[in-house]
Amino acid sequence: THTASCDDQGHCVEGPANAVNLPTFIKLDAEKKIAESIRVSGEQRSSEILGIHEEEGALVLLGVERSGGWTAVVGKSTGKLTLSVAHEGMGYIVLGACIPM
């Protein structure tokens, strides 16, 4: 998993998910419409998946958490994940992979 985060002042940090206080693993359950994560600190979070769309071989998931929005795109044949998270004054991009459950 590789991440990048930038704030509205142009300060950016790249590295593993825990370098920018993001979870290393995220469980995306499209059937139950829930996204769950556990951070290195042990903090657990869950977020309702508000929208699910299938587009040209990809699954696109949309959600809201703590006054921010997120979008996850999962390649159906490759499992490759691109996740973007936007909060006021801060944005994150996460590149990783999904495994079937």
Chimera marker file (.cmm) of the C-alpha trace (Angstrom):
<marker_set name="trace">
<marker id="1" x="0.000" y="0.000" z="0.000" r="1" g="1" b="0" radius="0.5"/>
<marker id="2" x="1.326" y="3.427" z="-0.937" r="1" g="1" b="0" radius="0.5"/>
<marker id="3" x="-0.220" y="6.724" z="0.131" r="1" g="1" b="0" radius="0.5"/>
<marker id="4" x="0.149" y="10.426" z="-0.477" r="1" g="1" b="0" radius="0.5"/>
<marker id="5" x="-1.474" y="13.205" z="1.497" r="1" g="1" b="0" radius="0.5"/>
<marker id="6" x="-1.449" y="16.942" z="0.885" r="1" g="1" b="0" radius="0.5"/>
<marker id="7" x="-2.860" y="19.879" z="2.807" r="1" g="1" b="0" radius="0.5"/>
<marker id="8" x="-4.133" y="23.226" z="1.539" r="1" g="1" b="0" radius="0.5"/>
<marker id="9" x="-0.714" y="24.790" z="2.239" r="1" g="1" b="0" radius="0.5"/>
<marker id="10" x="0.957" y="22.463" z="-0.287" r="1" g="1" b="0" radius="0.5"/>
<marker id="11" x="2.656" y="20.254" z="2.297" r="1" g="1" b="0" radius="0.5"/>
<marker id="12" x="2.660" y="16.645" z="1.094" r="1" g="1" b="0" radius="0.5"/>
<marker id="13" x="3.744" y="13.359" z="2.666" r="1" g="1" b="0" radius="0.5"/>
<marker id="14" x="4.231" y="10.058" z="0.838" r="1" g="1" b="0" radius="0.5"/>
<marker id="15" x="4.819" y="6.586" z="2.197" r="1" g="1" b="0" radius="0.5"/>
<marker id="16" x="3.006" y="3.671" z="3.777" r="1" g="1" b="0" radius="0.5"/>
<marker id="17" x="-0.535" y="4.190" z="5.051" r="1" g="1" b="0" radius="0.5"/>
<marker id="18" x="0.502" y="4.460" z="8.702" r="1" g="1" b="0" radius="0.5"/>
<marker id="19" x="2.880" y="7.352" z="7.812" r="1" g="1" b="0" radius="0.5"/>
<marker id="20" x="-0.191" y="9.550" z="7.231" r="1" g="1" b="0" radius="0.5"/>
<marker id="21" x="-2.379" y="7.960" z="9.959" r="1" g="1" b="0" radius="0.5"/>
<marker id="22" x="-4.426" y="5.889" z="7.520" r="1" g="1" b="0" radius="0.5"/>
<marker id="23" x="-5.261" y="2.223" z="8.067" r="1" g="1" b="0" radius="0.5"/>
<marker id="24" x="-3.083" y="-0.407" z="6.438" r="1" g="1" b="0" radius="0.5"/>
<marker id="25" x="-6.086" y="-2.659" z="5.803" r="1" g="1" b="0" radius="0.5"/>
<marker id="26" x="-9.625" y="-1.720" z="4.820" r="1" g="1" b="0" radius="0.5"/>
<marker id="27" x="-12.487" y="-4.189" z="4.517" r="1" g="1" b="0" radius="0.5"/>
<marker id="28" x="-14.935" y="-3.196" z="1.768" r="1" g="1" b="0" radius="0.5"/>
<marker id="29" x="-18.185" y="-5.178" z="1.936" r="1" g="1" b="0" radius="0.5"/>
<marker id="30" x="-20.308" y="-4.123" z="-1.046" r="1" g="1" b="0" radius="0.5"/>
<marker id="31" x="-23.146" y="-6.505" z="-0.123" r="1" g="1" b="0" radius="0.5"/>
<marker id="32" x="-23.533" y="-5.071" z="3.401" r="1" g="1" b="0" radius="0.5"/>
<marker id="33" x="-22.591" y="-1.573" z="2.170" r="1" g="1" b="0" radius="0.5"/>
<marker id="34" x="-19.952" y="-1.056" z="4.860" r="1" g="1" b="0" radius="0.5"/>
<marker id="35" x="-16.264" y="-0.105" z="4.881" r="1" g="1" b="0" radius="0.5"/>
<marker id="36" x="-14.298" y="-1.021" z="8.007" r="1" g="1" b="0" radius="0.5"/>
<marker id="37" x="-10.736" y="-0.193" z="9.007" r="1" g="1" b="0" radius="0.5"/>
<marker id="38" x="-8.301" y="-0.565" z="11.888" r="1" g="1" b="0" radius="0.5"/>
<marker id="39" x="-5.430" y="1.874" z="12.321" r="1" g="1" b="0" radius="0.5"/>
<marker id="40" x="-2.022" y="0.975" z="13.757" r="1" g="1" b="0" radius="0.5"/>
<marker id="41" x="-3.129" y="2.741" z="16.975" r="1" g="1" b="0" radius="0.5"/>
<marker id="42" x="-5.968" y="0.193" z="17.277" r="1" g="1" b="0" radius="0.5"/>
<marker id="43" x="-8.683" y="2.745" z="16.452" r="1" g="1" b="0" radius="0.5"/>
<marker id="44" x="-11.524" y="1.095" z="14.556" r="1" g="1" b="0" radius="0.5"/>
<marker id="45" x="-13.806" y="2.922" z="12.150" r="1" g="1" b="0" radius="0.5"/>
<marker id="46" x="-16.694" y="1.997" z="9.930" r="1" g="1" b="0" radius="0.5"/>
<marker id="47" x="-18.346" y="3.954" z="7.169" r="1" g="1" b="0" radius="0.5"/>
<marker id="48" x="-21.510" y="3.311" z="5.224" r="1" g="1" b="0" radius="0.5"/>
<marker id="49" x="-21.031" y="2.791" z="1.497" r="1" g="1" b="0" radius="0.5"/>
<marker id="50" x="-23.589" y="5.223" z="0.073" r="1" g="1" b="0" radius="0.5"/>
<marker id="51" x="-23.139" y="4.445" z="-3.597" r="1" g="1" b="0" radius="0.5"/>
<marker id="52" x="-21.998" y="1.461" z="-5.633" r="1" g="1" b="0" radius="0.5"/>
<marker id="53" x="-21.477" y="1.650" z="-9.381" r="1" g="1" b="0" radius="0.5"/>
<marker id="54" x="-20.002" y="-0.782" z="-11.897" r="1" g="1" b="0" radius="0.5"/>
<marker id="55" x="-18.136" y="0.888" z="-14.732" r="1" g="1" b="0" radius="0.5"/>
<marker id="56" x="-16.097" y="-0.847" z="-17.477" r="1" g="1" b="0" radius="0.5"/>
<marker id="57" x="-14.538" y="-3.587" z="-15.361" r="1" g="1" b="0" radius="0.5"/>
<marker id="58" x="-14.307" y="-1.565" z="-12.163" r="1" g="1" b="0" radius="0.5"/>
<marker id="59" x="-16.338" y="-1.316" z="-8.995" r="1" g="1" b="0" radius="0.5"/>
<marker id="60" x="-16.731" y="2.279" z="-7.766" r="1" g="1" b="0" radius="0.5"/>
<marker id="61" x="-17.727" y="2.829" z="-4.125" r="1" g="1" b="0" radius="0.5"/>
<marker id="62" x="-18.676" y="6.177" z="-2.579" r="1" g="1" b="0" radius="0.5"/>
<marker id="63" x="-18.978" y="7.164" z="1.070" r="1" g="1" b="0" radius="0.5"/>
<marker id="64" x="-18.868" y="9.877" z="3.733" r="1" g="1" b="0" radius="0.5"/>
<marker id="65" x="-17.015" y="9.781" z="7.044" r="1" g="1" b="0" radius="0.5"/>
<marker id="66" x="-16.363" y="12.494" z="9.644" r="1" g="1" b="0" radius="0.5"/>
<marker id="67" x="-17.303" y="15.441" z="7.399" r="1" g="1" b="0" radius="0.5"/>
<marker id="68" x="-15.243" y="14.126" z="4.508" r="1" g="1" b="0" radius="0.5"/>
<marker id="69" x="-15.920" y="12.113" z="1.386" r="1" g="1" b="0" radius="0.5"/>
<marker id="70" x="-14.209" y="9.084" z="-0.112" r="1" g="1" b="0" radius="0.5"/>
<marker id="71" x="-14.208" y="7.163" z="-3.368" r="1" g="1" b="0" radius="0.5"/>
<marker id="72" x="-12.736" y="3.711" z="-3.926" r="1" g="1" b="0" radius="0.5"/>
<marker id="73" x="-12.176" y="2.170" z="-7.348" r="1" g="1" b="0" radius="0.5"/>
<marker id="74" x="-11.428" y="-1.566" z="-7.483" r="1" g="1" b="0" radius="0.5"/>
<marker id="75" x="-10.402" y="-3.293" z="-10.714" r="1" g="1" b="0" radius="0.5"/>
<marker id="76" x="-12.625" y="-6.350" z="-10.995" r="1" g="1" b="0" radius="0.5"/>
<marker id="77" x="-10.053" y="-8.504" z="-12.799" r="1" g="1" b="0" radius="0.5"/>
<marker id="78" x="-6.889" y="-7.199" z="-11.068" r="1" g="1" b="0" radius="0.5"/>
<marker id="79" x="-8.077" y="-6.280" z="-7.568" r="1" g="1" b="0" radius="0.5"/>
<marker id="80" x="-6.071" y="-3.054" z="-7.794" r="1" g="1" b="0" radius="0.5"/>
<marker id="81" x="-7.427" y="-0.358" z="-5.459" r="1" g="1" b="0" radius="0.5"/>
<marker id="82" x="-7.309" y="3.412" z="-5.782" r="1" g="1" b="0" radius="0.5"/>
<marker id="83" x="-8.854" y="5.257" z="-2.851" r="1" g="1" b="0" radius="0.5"/>
<marker id="84" x="-9.251" y="9.012" z="-2.547" r="1" g="1" b="0" radius="0.5"/>
<marker id="85" x="-10.302" y="10.774" z="0.640" r="1" g="1" b="0" radius="0.5"/>
<marker id="86" x="-11.149" y="14.482" z="0.852" r="1" g="1" b="0" radius="0.5"/>
<marker id="87" x="-11.576" y="16.566" z="4.011" r="1" g="1" b="0" radius="0.5"/>
<marker id="88" x="-11.623" y="20.331" z="4.356" r="1" g="1" b="0" radius="0.5"/>
<marker id="89" x="-8.038" y="21.424" z="3.725" r="1" g="1" b="0" radius="0.5"/>
<marker id="90" x="-6.623" y="17.878" z="3.315" r="1" g="1" b="0" radius="0.5"/>
<marker id="91" x="-6.627" y="15.141" z="0.692" r="1" g="1" b="0" radius="0.5"/>
<marker id="92" x="-5.331" y="11.575" z="0.518" r="1" g="1" b="0" radius="0.5"/>
<marker id="93" x="-4.640" y="9.090" z="-2.287" r="1" g="1" b="0" radius="0.5"/>
<marker id="94" x="-4.110" y="5.420" z="-1.455" r="1" g="1" b="0" radius="0.5"/>
<marker id="95" x="-2.882" y="2.812" z="-3.954" r="1" g="1" b="0" radius="0.5"/>
<marker id="96" x="-3.162" y="-0.826" z="-2.972" r="1" g="1" b="0" radius="0.5"/>
<marker id="97" x="-4.790" y="-4.136" z="-3.776" r="1" g="1" b="0" radius="0.5"/>
<marker id="98" x="-7.881" y="-6.065" z="-2.734" r="1" g="1" b="0" radius="0.5"/>
<marker id="99" x="-8.243" y="-9.746" z="-2.026" r="1" g="1" b="0" radius="0.5"/>
<marker id="100" x="-11.532" y="-11.648" z="-2.312" r="1" g="1" b="0" radius="0.5"/>
<marker id="101" x="-13.326" y="-12.520" z="0.902" r="1" g="1" b="0" radius="0.5"/>
<link id1="1" id2="2" r="1" g="1" b="0" radius="0.2"/>
<link id1="2" id2="3" r="1" g="1" b="0" radius="0.2"/>
<link id1="3" id2="4" r="1" g="1" b="0" radius="0.2"/>
<link id1="4" id2="5" r="1" g="1" b="0" radius="0.2"/>
<link id1="5" id2="6" r="1" g="1" b="0" radius="0.2"/>
<link id1="6" id2="7" r="1" g="1" b="0" radius="0.2"/>
<link id1="7" id2="8" r="1" g="1" b="0" radius="0.2"/>
<link id1="8" id2="9" r="1" g="1" b="0" radius="0.2"/>
<link id1="9" id2="10" r="1" g="1" b="0" radius="0.2"/>
<link id1="10" id2="11" r="1" g="1" b="0" radius="0.2"/>
<link id1="11" id2="12" r="1" g="1" b="0" radius="0.2"/>
<link id1="12" id2="13" r="1" g="1" b="0" radius="0.2"/>
<link id1="13" id2="14" r="1" g="1" b="0" radius="0.2"/>
<link id1="14" id2="15" r="1" g="1" b="0" radius="0.2"/>
<link id1="15" id2="16" r="1" g="1" b="0" radius="0.2"/>
<link id1="16" id2="17" r="1" g="1" b="0" radius="0.2"/>
<link id1="17" id2="18" r="1" g="1" b="0" radius="0.2"/>
<link id1="18" id2="19" r="1" g="1" b="0" radius="0.2"/>
<link id1="19" id2="20" r="1" g="1" b="0" radius="0.2"/>
<link id1="20" id2="21" r="1" g="1" b="0" radius="0.2"/>
<link id1="21" id2="22" r="1" g="1" b="0" radius="0.2"/>
<link id1="22" id2="23" r="1" g="1" b="0" radius="0.2"/>
<link id1="23" id2="24" r="1" g="1" b="0" radius="0.2"/>
<link id1="24" id2="25" r="1" g="1" b="0" radius="0.2"/>
<link id1="25" id2="26" r="1" g="1" b="0" radius="0.2"/>
<link id1="26" id2="27" r="1" g="1" b="0" radius="0.2"/>
<link id1="27" id2="28" r="1" g="1" b="0" radius="0.2"/>
<link id1="28" id2="29" r="1" g="1" b="0" radius="0.2"/>
<link id1="29" id2="30" r="1" g="1" b="0" radius="0.2"/>
<link id1="30" id2="31" r="1" g="1" b="0" radius="0.2"/>
<link id1="31" id2="32" r="1" g="1" b="0" radius="0.2"/>
<link id1="32" id2="33" r="1" g="1" b="0" radius="0.2"/>
<link id1="33" id2="34" r="1" g="1" b="0" radius="0.2"/>
<link id1="34" id2="35" r="1" g="1" b="0" radius="0.2"/>
<link id1="35" id2="36" r="1" g="1" b="0" radius="0.2"/>
<link id1="36" id2="37" r="1" g="1" b="0" radius="0.2"/>
<link id1="37" id2="38" r="1" g="1" b="0" radius="0.2"/>
<link id1="38" id2="39" r="1" g="1" b="0" radius="0.2"/>
<link id1="39" id2="40" r="1" g="1" b="0" radius="0.2"/>
<link id1="40" id2="41" r="1" g="1" b="0" radius="0.2"/>
<link id1="41" id2="42" r="1" g="1" b="0" radius="0.2"/>
<link id1="42" id2="43" r="1" g="1" b="0" radius="0.2"/>
<link id1="43" id2="44" r="1" g="1" b="0" radius="0.2"/>
<link id1="44" id2="45" r="1" g="1" b="0" radius="0.2"/>
<link id1="45" id2="46" r="1" g="1" b="0" radius="0.2"/>
<link id1="46" id2="47" r="1" g="1" b="0" radius="0.2"/>
<link id1="47" id2="48" r="1" g="1" b="0" radius="0.2"/>
<link id1="48" id2="49" r="1" g="1" b="0" radius="0.2"/>
<link id1="49" id2="50" r="1" g="1" b="0" radius="0.2"/>
<link id1="50" id2="51" r="1" g="1" b="0" radius="0.2"/>
<link id1="51" id2="52" r="1" g="1" b="0" radius="0.2"/>
<link id1="52" id2="53" r="1" g="1" b="0" radius="0.2"/>
<link id1="53" id2="54" r="1" g="1" b="0" radius="0.2"/>
<link id1="54" id2="55" r="1" g="1" b="0" radius="0.2"/>
<link id1="55" id2="56" r="1" g="1" b="0" radius="0.2"/>
<link id1="56" id2="57" r="1" g="1" b="0" radius="0.2"/>
<link id1="57" id2="58" r="1" g="1" b="0" radius="0.2"/>
<link id1="58" id2="59" r="1" g="1" b="0" radius="0.2"/>
<link id1="59" id2="60" r="1" g="1" b="0" radius="0.2"/>
<link id1="60" id2="61" r="1" g="1" b="0" radius="0.2"/>
<link id1="61" id2="62" r="1" g="1" b="0" radius="0.2"/>
<link id1="62" id2="63" r="1" g="1" b="0" radius="0.2"/>
<link id1="63" id2="64" r="1" g="1" b="0" radius="0.2"/>
<link id1="64" id2="65" r="1" g="1" b="0" radius="0.2"/>
<link id1="65" id2="66" r="1" g="1" b="0" radius="0.2"/>
<link id1="66" id2="67" r="1" g="1" b="0" radius="0.2"/>
<link id1="67" id2="68" r="1" g="1" b="0" radius="0.2"/>
<link id1="68" id2="69" r="1" g="1" b="0" radius="0.2"/>
<link id1="69" id2="70" r="1" g="1" b="0" radius="0.2"/>
<link id1="70" id2="71" r="1" g="1" b="0" radius="0.2"/>
<link id1="71" id2="72" r="1" g="1" b="0" radius="0.2"/>
<link id1="72" id2="73" r="1" g="1" b="0" radius="0.2"/>
<link id1="73" id2="74" r="1" g="1" b="0" radius="0.2"/>
<link id1="74" id2="75" r="1" g="1" b="0" radius="0.2"/>
<link id1="75" id2="76" r="1" g="1" b="0" radius="0.2"/>
<link id1="76" id2="77" r="1" g="1" b="0" radius="0.2"/>
<link id1="77" id2="78" r="1" g="1" b="0" radius="0.2"/>
<link id1="78" id2="79" r="1" g="1" b="0" radius="0.2"/>
<link id1="79" id2="80" r="1" g="1" b="0" radius="0.2"/>
<link id1="80" id2="81" r="1" g="1" b="0" radius="0.2"/>
<link id1="81" id2="82" r="1" g="1" b="0" radius="0.2"/>
<link id1="82" id2="83" r="1" g="1" b="0" radius="0.2"/>
<link id1="83" id2="84" r="1" g="1" b="0" radius="0.2"/>
<link id1="84" id2="85" r="1" g="1" b="0" radius="0.2"/>
<link id1="85" id2="86" r="1" g="1" b="0" radius="0.2"/>
<link id1="86" id2="87" r="1" g="1" b="0" radius="0.2"/>
<link id1="87" id2="88" r="1" g="1" b="0" radius="0.2"/>
<link id1="88" id2="89" r="1" g="1" b="0" radius="0.2"/>
<link id1="89" id2="90" r="1" g="1" b="0" radius="0.2"/>
<link id1="90" id2="91" r="1" g="1" b="0" radius="0.2"/>
<link id1="91" id2="92" r="1" g="1" b="0" radius="0.2"/>
<link id1="92" id2="93" r="1" g="1" b="0" radius="0.2"/>
<link id1="93" id2="94" r="1" g="1" b="0" radius="0.2"/>
<link id1="94" id2="95" r="1" g="1" b="0" radius="0.2"/>
<link id1="95" id2="96" r="1" g="1" b="0" radius="0.2"/>
<link id1="96" id2="97" r="1" g="1" b="0" radius="0.2"/>
<link id1="97" id2="98" r="1" g="1" b="0" radius="0.2"/>
<link id1="98" id2="99" r="1" g="1" b="0" radius="0.2"/>
<link id1="99" id2="100" r="1" g="1" b="0" radius="0.2"/>
<link id1="100" id2="101" r="1" g="1" b="0" radius="0.2"/>
</marker_set>
